[in-house]
């Protein structure tokens, strides 16, 4: 009989640490973690989600695939439940068949997603280790969050973008001490900083802004929503996708009014003389003046000029949110922000220059000593073929077709099997109706998933996986200063198994069991990985308990945060440009890139330029007059826990924010259920009217589960086209699935024109 005694233990997650109260085999409640000054409310829905009816209870095979290998009914078919041994036999045989008939180049395992905060049971690491052991797979580059930036910024600064962002920028402490003007393109949103890869324990962004306000720092939020920065910040409303034009106008004022730091440009940058004719209009006949930019971005010429002068005469830090590069031509605002900061000459000064992604996730801005270890070895992938992560639908629809990416031209691989473990592409990809069609192309789709998400429903073989609360792990992040034993809080629900156990079962059947497991159980792997981490930490002067000691202690704060560990990449360069050159071709900041110029891309020139996307307010029509942005949700991480959130009365469909003028034009008011639609799809939403958004712009957060729109369209075209109506309010039925450019090929989530109307 299960022990019904109530227990309280602490665990970690992507949105923070929290106390979990269990009774017997069930999670019954959660409480905030005492050391967190601003604990996230996301965990409150956890008990309902873990025990939700949508849990996948047993291994399941789609009937059409099992009986005839039919692909067309993915998303509509019923599933047959099988015993684990039989399901694993089928999965292993199919993997072996594809490897034998088509080679490992026919297996795609992007498996993009935030599967677990734990270090060992990180789903993406598990699937990559397994498939590397099995001969490899087609992989992916970058992320939906920063894929475009990961392509462009190494050309500008030389350093990999994420390494720059996570460990080489000014800390919150340095910003508080030195920054006089904080110019936030895209804002810095405490909502987004609730979460972080691997976990974020102390949520401090909101408190930092209180500190900034008390110091007299000027804080300017530039974007389409007032709420993209903490309360009390100035708001400079700007139309979506026009930040580059605004930055160009700021640069124009700086140059024409004599504020440009010529000495800095000469010593630390290259290519300004190639950019300057474009800025002044001598090369194309169009000066990038405040008057020119005002007509594009909606900010008055006087406001642009005043801001430029203020930036030039104070210690200014320009920050750029990740969202700005998630749109067509997303390379341009990132490159132009670096150019603008270079012209000001403050790059490398404490509290000045340029920063990326503050507030995008928690942990950016913490100066931490890096500790080595706790990483599951993934082996080497023998298959060298990869795609930019956001081009998965293009790949599936266009096998063998050449595409451009960052100077290379390659054919898309011909994928026969997709293996997805630890993510939900039918959440984060664009134009989900197009992805639905692309998903029919592979011969087989295998998915590990705790819940019946849209991705699981479109799979052929579904293995039920445990949640992080049903297994033991170690919680540790490179951008957090806490260490957790994440205890197994409850038994595995129904017949769920850990990803490691599933892969071990497949590997044994494929004759690679010993190579995959190395003879270790999950606990033995944890002890092995932790032992290396422990020894490295102690050698570095950080004393932590051994594995059993951490189990007993549950968690501890690591003594690894200090300004002595702050190592701003560009400060070192400014102080020693000769001995510490940048790893760019010129050794300097590249305002003009000969490399990119040599690619001959019409959508990404040799320096930053203004390029309007296909969908923006400058291209609005009577039929599609509104620009939709799709920010991150505030009530969850991506689509996690959505199964239970959707059960909350009045929570779905998702809320759409609209300006009062646009609502009045359509006879709408707060609380109305509306239809948001364009040529790609349509969805329901619950309207909230607010003056905190730019006129002609609407905001619909991501994260609700994609509903079975194609089922609804059967027997009648329910909303004027065969794609059906997404019931829950998923903005990615509306977004455009195009690459940011041929250089970056990133996600263009914010490239979408729509109309909103009453849903009758």
N, C-alpha and C positions, 0 to 999 in steps of 0.2 A: 504494500500500500504506500502511495506517495506520501512523503512528509509534508503536511499542510502548514508547517510552522512558517511564519512570516520571516523573510530575510531581506536585508538591505545591503546592497553592494554598489560600488561605483564602477562605471564603465565609461569608455570614450566613444565618440562618433565624429563624423565629419562636421557636425554642427556644435560640438562641445562635449564636455563631460557632464554626467548627471547620475544621480542615485536611482537605482532600480529596485523596486519592492516586488518581491515574488511571494506567492503562496503555492506550495506544491509545485506543479508543473506549469504555472501560469504567471505572467507578468501582470500585476494588478494596478500598479501606479508608478509614477516617476516623480522625483523631486529635484530641484536645482542643486548644482554643485556649489558648495559654500565658497570656494576660492574664486569663482567667476563673478566679476563685478556686474556683468550684464548678461545673465544666462539667457540662451535662446529658448523660445517657447516651442520650438519644433518638436521636442521630445514628448510633449504632452499627449500626442496622438499615438505614441509608440505601442501601448498595450493593445489598442484596437487594431492596429496594423499587423502586428505579429500574429495575432489570433484571428485574423480576418477570414471570411469565407472564401476569399479569392486566392488563398494559399493553394499551391499545386500540391496535391496530396500524395500522388504516386507517379512513377515514370509513365509517360504518356506518348503514344505514337499517333500521328494524324492518320485517320482511316484511309483517306484517298491516297496518301503516300504508301501506306502499308500494303494496300491491295493492288495498286496499279502505278505507283510513283507519279500520280497526278500532282501537278503544281498549281493549277488554276484556282483551286479552292482554298489556298492559304488565306487564313483569316475568316473563312466561312465554314470550314469542315468541323466535324466532331472528332474527338480523340478517344483512342482505345487505351485503357490502363493495363499495364503489364507488370509482372514481377521484375525486380531489379536485375536478376541474372539474365533474363530474356532480353530486357531493354538494353543492357550493356553489350550482350552478344550482337544485337542488331547494330548498335552504334559503332562498335569496333569493326564489324564486318564492312560497314559502309565506308568508314575511314580507309580501311585497307583497300577496298575496291577503287576508290577515287585515286589513292596514291598509285596503285598499280596501273590503272587505265589512263590516267591523265597527268600523273606526277604531282608533287607537293605544290607546284606553282598554281594548281587549280583549287587550292584551299585558301580561303580568306578568313583571318581571325583578327580583325581590327579590335573587336571587343572593347570599344571605347566606352568608358563609364567609370563612375566612382563606386566600385563594388563594395569595399569595406575599408574602415579606418585601420583595421589590424594589419600588421606587417606580413604575417605568413599567409593568412587566408585572403590576401588581396587577389581578387578573381583574375584580373588581367595578367598578373605575374604567373598564376597557376596555369592558365591556358597557354601562355607563351612557352613556359618550361615544357609542358606536355608536348606541344607540337614541334618544338625544336628537337626534342628527343625522338619524335616520330619522323624527322626529316625536313621540317620547316614548313613555312606558310607565307603567303603574301601578307605583308604588314602595312601599317599606316604611319604617316608622318603628321606630327602636330596634334592639335586639339581643336574642337569647335570653339573653345573659349579664346584661343590665342594663335591659331594656325597661321593666319595672315601675318601677324607680328613676328612669329617665329621664322618666317621667310624673309621679310624685309629688313628687320633690325640688324641681323649680322652683317648685312651689306653696309649699314650706316656706322655701327659702332664696333663690329667685329666679334663681339661676344655673343654666345647663344642667348636668346631673349630671356628665357626663364632663369638662367643663371644670373643674368643682370638683374632681373626683377626681384628674385628671392634673396639674393645675398650681396648685392653691390649697389644699393641705393641708400640714401640718407634714412636714418631711423626717425621714428616719431619724436624722440628726444631732441635730435639735431634740428628737426623742422621747428619744434616748439621754441628752441633757443635762438634760431637765426633767421627764419623766414619772416619777411614782413608782408609779402603779398603771395597768397596761394591761389593760383589760377587753375581751376579744375575743369578741363574739357571732358564732359560726360559725368561730372560730379564725382563724389566719393560717398558711397551709399552704405550706411551701417547695416542695412538689410542684407546686402551682398556679403559683408564681412562676418556674417553669422557663421559662414562655412569655410572650410579649408581642407585641401588634400591631406589626409592622414589625421586630421583633427586640429581644432583650435580651442584651447581651454579658457583663456581669459579674453573675453570680448571687450576690447578697449577703444575701438574707433570712436564711439560716441563720447566717451570721457576725454579723449584727446582733443576733440573739437571744442569741448567746453574749456579746456586749457588754452587752446588757440584764441578763443573769443576773449578770455580774461587777459591775455597778453596784448590785445589790441591788433592782432594780425587781421589783415583784410582777407576775407575768404569769398571767392567769386565762383559760383556754380554756373558753368556755361553748358546749357543743354535744353532739351524740350520739356523737362519736368522739374518743377521746384523741389520735389521730394527726392531728387537724386543726390542731395547733400543734406547734412543735418540742419535742423531748424536754426535760424539766425544768420545763415550765409546769404550774401547777396545773390540774386538770381538774374542772370543775363539770358533771357529766353532766346533760343536759336532753333531754326528749323533743322530737322534731322538730315544728316548726310551733307551738311554745308560747313562743317567745322574747318575744312581745308581752306575754303574761300575766306572765312573770318581770319584764320591765321595768316594768310597771305596779306590781307589788308593791314593787320597789325605789323607785319614785317615791312610793308610799304611805308607806313608812318615812321617806323624806326629808322629806315634807310633814308627817306627823303627829309627828315627833320634832324638828321645828324646824330642819332643815338646809336648807330651801329658800332660795335666794338671791333674796329678794323684790326687792331693788334691781335686780338684773340683769333679772329678768322684767319689771319695770316699764319699764325704759329700752330694752331691746333686743328684746323679744318682744311679741306681741299674742295675746290669746285665752286666757290661762291661766285666767281667771275662768270661761270657758265649759267648760274641760276639768276643772277642779277638782271640780265636783259629781259627775261621772262617776267620777273617781278615788276619791273618798271614799264613793261609793255613795248620796249623797243624791238623785241623779236617777233611779237604777234600783233602789235597794234592796240593791245588792251592793257593799260596800267591796272595793277591790282589794288586800286585805291579803295578807301572806305566807302565811297559812293558806289563803286562797282560791287563790292561785297554786300553792301546793305540790301541791294535789290535781290540778292541770292539768299542770304541767311536771315534777313528780317531784323537785324540789329542796326540801329541808326548809325550814320557816319560819324556823328559827334561822339557817340558812346564808344565806337571803335577807336577813334583818335585819343580820347581821354584815357582809355584803358592802356593803349600802347605807351603813352607817356608815363603813366604810373608804373607800369612794368619796368620801364627803362630806368627809372630813378629810385627804385627800391629793390631790396633783396627779394627776388621773385623765383618761386618754384612753379614750373608748369607741370601739371600732372595730367595724364591721359588715361581714361578708363579703357578697359578691354573692349567695351561695347563699340567704341568708335571704329575698330578694325573689323567688326562683324557686319560689313555691308559692302556692296559693290564698290571697288576702288578703295578698300579699307587700308591699303598700304599708304595712301597719300596723307591722311591726317597724322599718322605716326611719323612719317619722314618729315613732314612740314613742321611738326612740333619740335623735332630735333633741330631743324634749320632755324626756326624762330629762337629757340634757346641759345643756339650758337651765336646768332646776331646780337643777342643781349650780352653775351660774353660771361655769363655767370655759371656755365657748366664747370663743375669741379669745385665750386665754392660751397661751403657748408650752408645748407638750407636754400640753395639756389640751383638754377639749371633745369633739369628735366627728370621726371619720374613716371613710371608706368605701373598701373594696376593697384595703386593704394586703394584699399577698400574693396577691391574686386573679390578678394578672399581675405580671411583673417590671417594674420601672421606676417604679411608684408609690412616692413618697417620695424621688425624686431631684430636687434643686433645679437646674434647667437653664435656661440662656439659650436662648430660642426662636429658631431660625433659619428664615427664610422660604425657600420654594421647593421644587423637586423634586415638584411636584404636577401630574399630568396634567389639563389642563382638560377638564371633562366637559360643558361647555355648560349650557344651561338646558332643563329638562324642560317642554315645553308642557302635558303632562298633569298636573293637580294632584291627581288621585285617588291616595290611598295607603291602606295598611292597616297596623295594628300587625303587626310581623314575625311574631309567633307565631300569627297568626290565618289562616294560609294555607289550612289545610284547611277552616276555616269558610267562607272566601271561595269556594273551589272548589265546595263542596257546597251553598252557599246564595246563588247569584247573585240580586241584587235585594232581598235581605232586609236590613232595617235592623238596625244594631248600634250600640251606644254606645261612645264612646271619649273620655275626657278632656273631657267637657262637650259633645261634638258627637254627633249622630245622623245616620248616613249609610247608604246602601244599599251592600252589597258589589257590586263591579263584576262583570260577566259576562265571565270570562276565556276566550278561545279559544286563546291560545298562551302557553305558559310558556317563558321563556328563562333557563337556569341556567348560570352560568359562574363557577367558583371556589368551590364549596361542595357540601355533601352533606346535603340536607334529610332524607334517610332515616337520618341519624345524629342530628341535633340536635332534630328535632321530636318531639312527644309522641304517644302512641297511634299507632304506625306502621301498625297494621292499618287504622285509620281513614284515615290519610293515603294508604295504598295505594288505598283506594276513591275518595278525593277526587282522586287523581292520574289517574283514568280520565276525569274530566269534561272537561278541555280537548281541543280538537280536535288540538292538536299540542304536543309537548314537544321542545325543542332543548337539548342539553347539550354543553358542552365538558368534557372530563375525560381525565386521563392513564390512569386505571384503570377497570376494569369494576366500579364501585361499584353499590350497589342503585339509586341515582339514575340512573346511566347505563343500567342494564338496564331501567329504566322509562321511557326516552326513546324518541322516534321517530326523531330525527336526532341522531347522536352524532359530534362532531368530535374526533379525538384531539389532545390538547394536550400541549405540552412541560411538563416539570417545571422548577423554577428552576435546575437544574443543566445545562440544555441551552440556555441563552440568557444573554445578558449583561444586567446591571441594576445599579442603585445601591441599596445597603442603607443606610437612614437611618430613624430613628424619632424622634418628638417627645419620647419619654421614655427616650432612650438617648444616650450621649455618644460614640458611635463612628460612623465613616463608612466604608463598604466599597464598593469595586468588586467586584461579584459576577461573576466571569468566567464565560464559557461553558466549562464543564469538559469536556463531552463533546458530540458531535453529537446532534441531535434523534434520538430512538430511533424505529425503524420509519418510519412516515410522519407522525409528529406534527408539528404546526406551532404557533407561538406564537399566543396569542389575538389579538394585534394583526394578524398576518398573516391569520388566519381572518376577522376582521371587515373587514379591508381588501378581501379577496376578495368578501365579501358586499356591502359598500358599493359597490364598482365595478359589480357586477351590478344594484344597485338605483338607480344613477345619482347616488350621493352619495359617490363615492370620494374626490374632491378635498376635500370638506368634512370627511370623517373623517380623512384622512391629512395634510391640508395640504401634500401633496407630500413628506412626510418618510418615510424608512425608520425602522426601530426604532432604529438607531444614531444617526441624525440627531435623532430625538426625545430620546434620552438626552443627546446633546451640547447640544441646545437647552435642556432643562430644567436640566441641570447648570450651564450658563453663568449662568442667572439665579440659581441657588442660590449659586454661587461669588461672583458680584458682590455679592449681598446680605450674604453672610458677611463678605467683605472690608470692605464699608462699615461693618459692625458691629464691626470690629476682630478678627475671627476669620480668620486667614490659612490657607487650604487650597490644595492644588495644583490646577492646571487638570485637565481631563478626562483628558488623556493622562498627566499626572503621577500622578493617582490610579490609573489603570490599572497603571502601573509599580509604584507603591508598594503597591497592593492594599488597604491599610486604614490608618487612623490614628485616634488618640483625639483628640476635639475638646476644646479648652480651654473648655468651657461649663458645667462643674459647679462651683458655689460657693454658699455660704449667702447671698451678696448677691443671688442670683436667686430666693431663697425669698420668695414673696409670698402668704402665707396670706390667703385671701379674707376670712375672718371676723375675723382680727386687725385688718385695716384698718378693718373695720366697728366693732369694739369701741373702737378708738382715736378714730374720728371718725364717730360715728353720724349726726351732722347733715350733714356734708359728703360722707359715703360711705354713704348709705342703701342698703339691699338692694333689688334690683329686684323686690320683691313688691308687691302692692297697698297694703300698709300701710307699706312701707319697712323692715319689721322681720321677725324670724323669726316665722313664722306657726304657733303652737301650735294655733290655731283658724283655719280658712280659710273666710271668707264665700263665696269662689268655689266651693269644693268643696261646701259646705253647699247652695249654690244648685243644684247638679246633681241633688239629691234622689235619690242612689244609696243603695239599701238595703245595698250591700256596701262602701261607703266614705263614712263620715260626715264631719262638719266637723272632727273631731279624731281622733286615734289611739284605737282601741278594740280590744278582744279579740273576734275573730270566728273560731270554729273552722272549719277547712276541711271539705269533704265526707269526705275520707280522712285520718284521723289516729287515734292510738291511743284517743282518747276515743270514736270511732265504730267501733272494731274489733269484729268479729263472730267467732263460732266458725269460720266458713268462711274469713275473711280477718283473721287476728289480728295480723299484723306490718306495721309501717310501713317501707317501702322508701325509702331515699334513694339518689340516683344521682350521686355525686361525679365530678369530672373524673379522667381516667386519669393514672397516673404514668409510663406508658411511651410516650406519644405526645401530640401535640396533637390534641384531638378525635378524628377517625377517620383522620387522616393516617398513612401508612406501615403501616396495619393489615394490608394484604395480606401483607407479609413477617412481621409479628409473629405472625399466625395460623399460620404454618408452623413456628414454634418448638415443639418437642415439649413437651406439657403446658401450653402457654400458653392454649389454648382448650379448653373454654369458659371465659369470664371468671370471676374469683374473686368469690364472695359471702362477705361477712363476717357472722358470726352469733355471738351471745352463747352461752356454754357451756350456760346453763340452757335456752335454746330448742333447742339442738342435742340435748341429753339428752332433752328431752320428745319429740323426733321420732326418737330412735334414730340420730342422725347423728353423723359425726365428720369431722375435717379430711381432705380428699382425696376425699370422696364426691362423685359427680356427682348433682346434685339438679335438681328441676324447681321453678321459681319461677312462680307463676301467679295470675291473677285473672280477672275477667269480660272483660277487654280482650285478654288474650293469655297466652302462656307462653313460657318459655325455659329452656334448660339453663344450669347454672352449676357451678363447682367450689368446694366448700365449704372455708372456713377458719374455724375456731372461735377466737374471741378475746375476752378480757375488756376489750378497748379499745373496746367499743361498748355502748351502752345496751341493756338487756334489752328484748325485743320489737321491736327495730329491726334491720334488715339493710341492708347497703350493697353495691350492685352498680355498679361504675364504668361510665360511658358509653364509647363509642368503637369497640366491635367492629362489624363490618359486619353490617347487617340481612340475615339469610339469607332464602332464598326460601320463607317459611313457607307461602305459598299453593300452591306446587308440592307441598310435602310433604302438604298436606291433600287433594290430589286422590285420588280412589279410596278414600277412607276418612277418617274424622275422627280423626286420629292422637292427639289428646290431649283428646278430649271436646268439641271445638268445631271449626268449619270454618276456624279461623285458623291451624292448624298450630303447630308448636313451633319457635321460633327456636333454631337449633343452637349459636350462638356465645355467647349470653348478653347480648343487647342489652336494657337496662332499659326502653327506650322502647317496647317492645311492651306494657308494663305501666302506664306513666304516664298520667295523666288529661289530656286535651287540652281544658282550659278556661282562660279568661283569669283573671289574678289578681283582677281586679274589672272593673267597667264603666269605672272610671277608667283603669287602667293596661293592661289586656288583655295582660299579659305572660305568659311561660311559667310553667306550674305543674308543673314537672318533679318537685318533691319532694312532690307530692300523690298518694300511691299506697299503698293497703293490698294486701297479698299474703299468700299462703301458700307455704310451702316444704315439699317432701316428697321422699322418695327416688325416684329415677328408675329404675324397674324395667326 
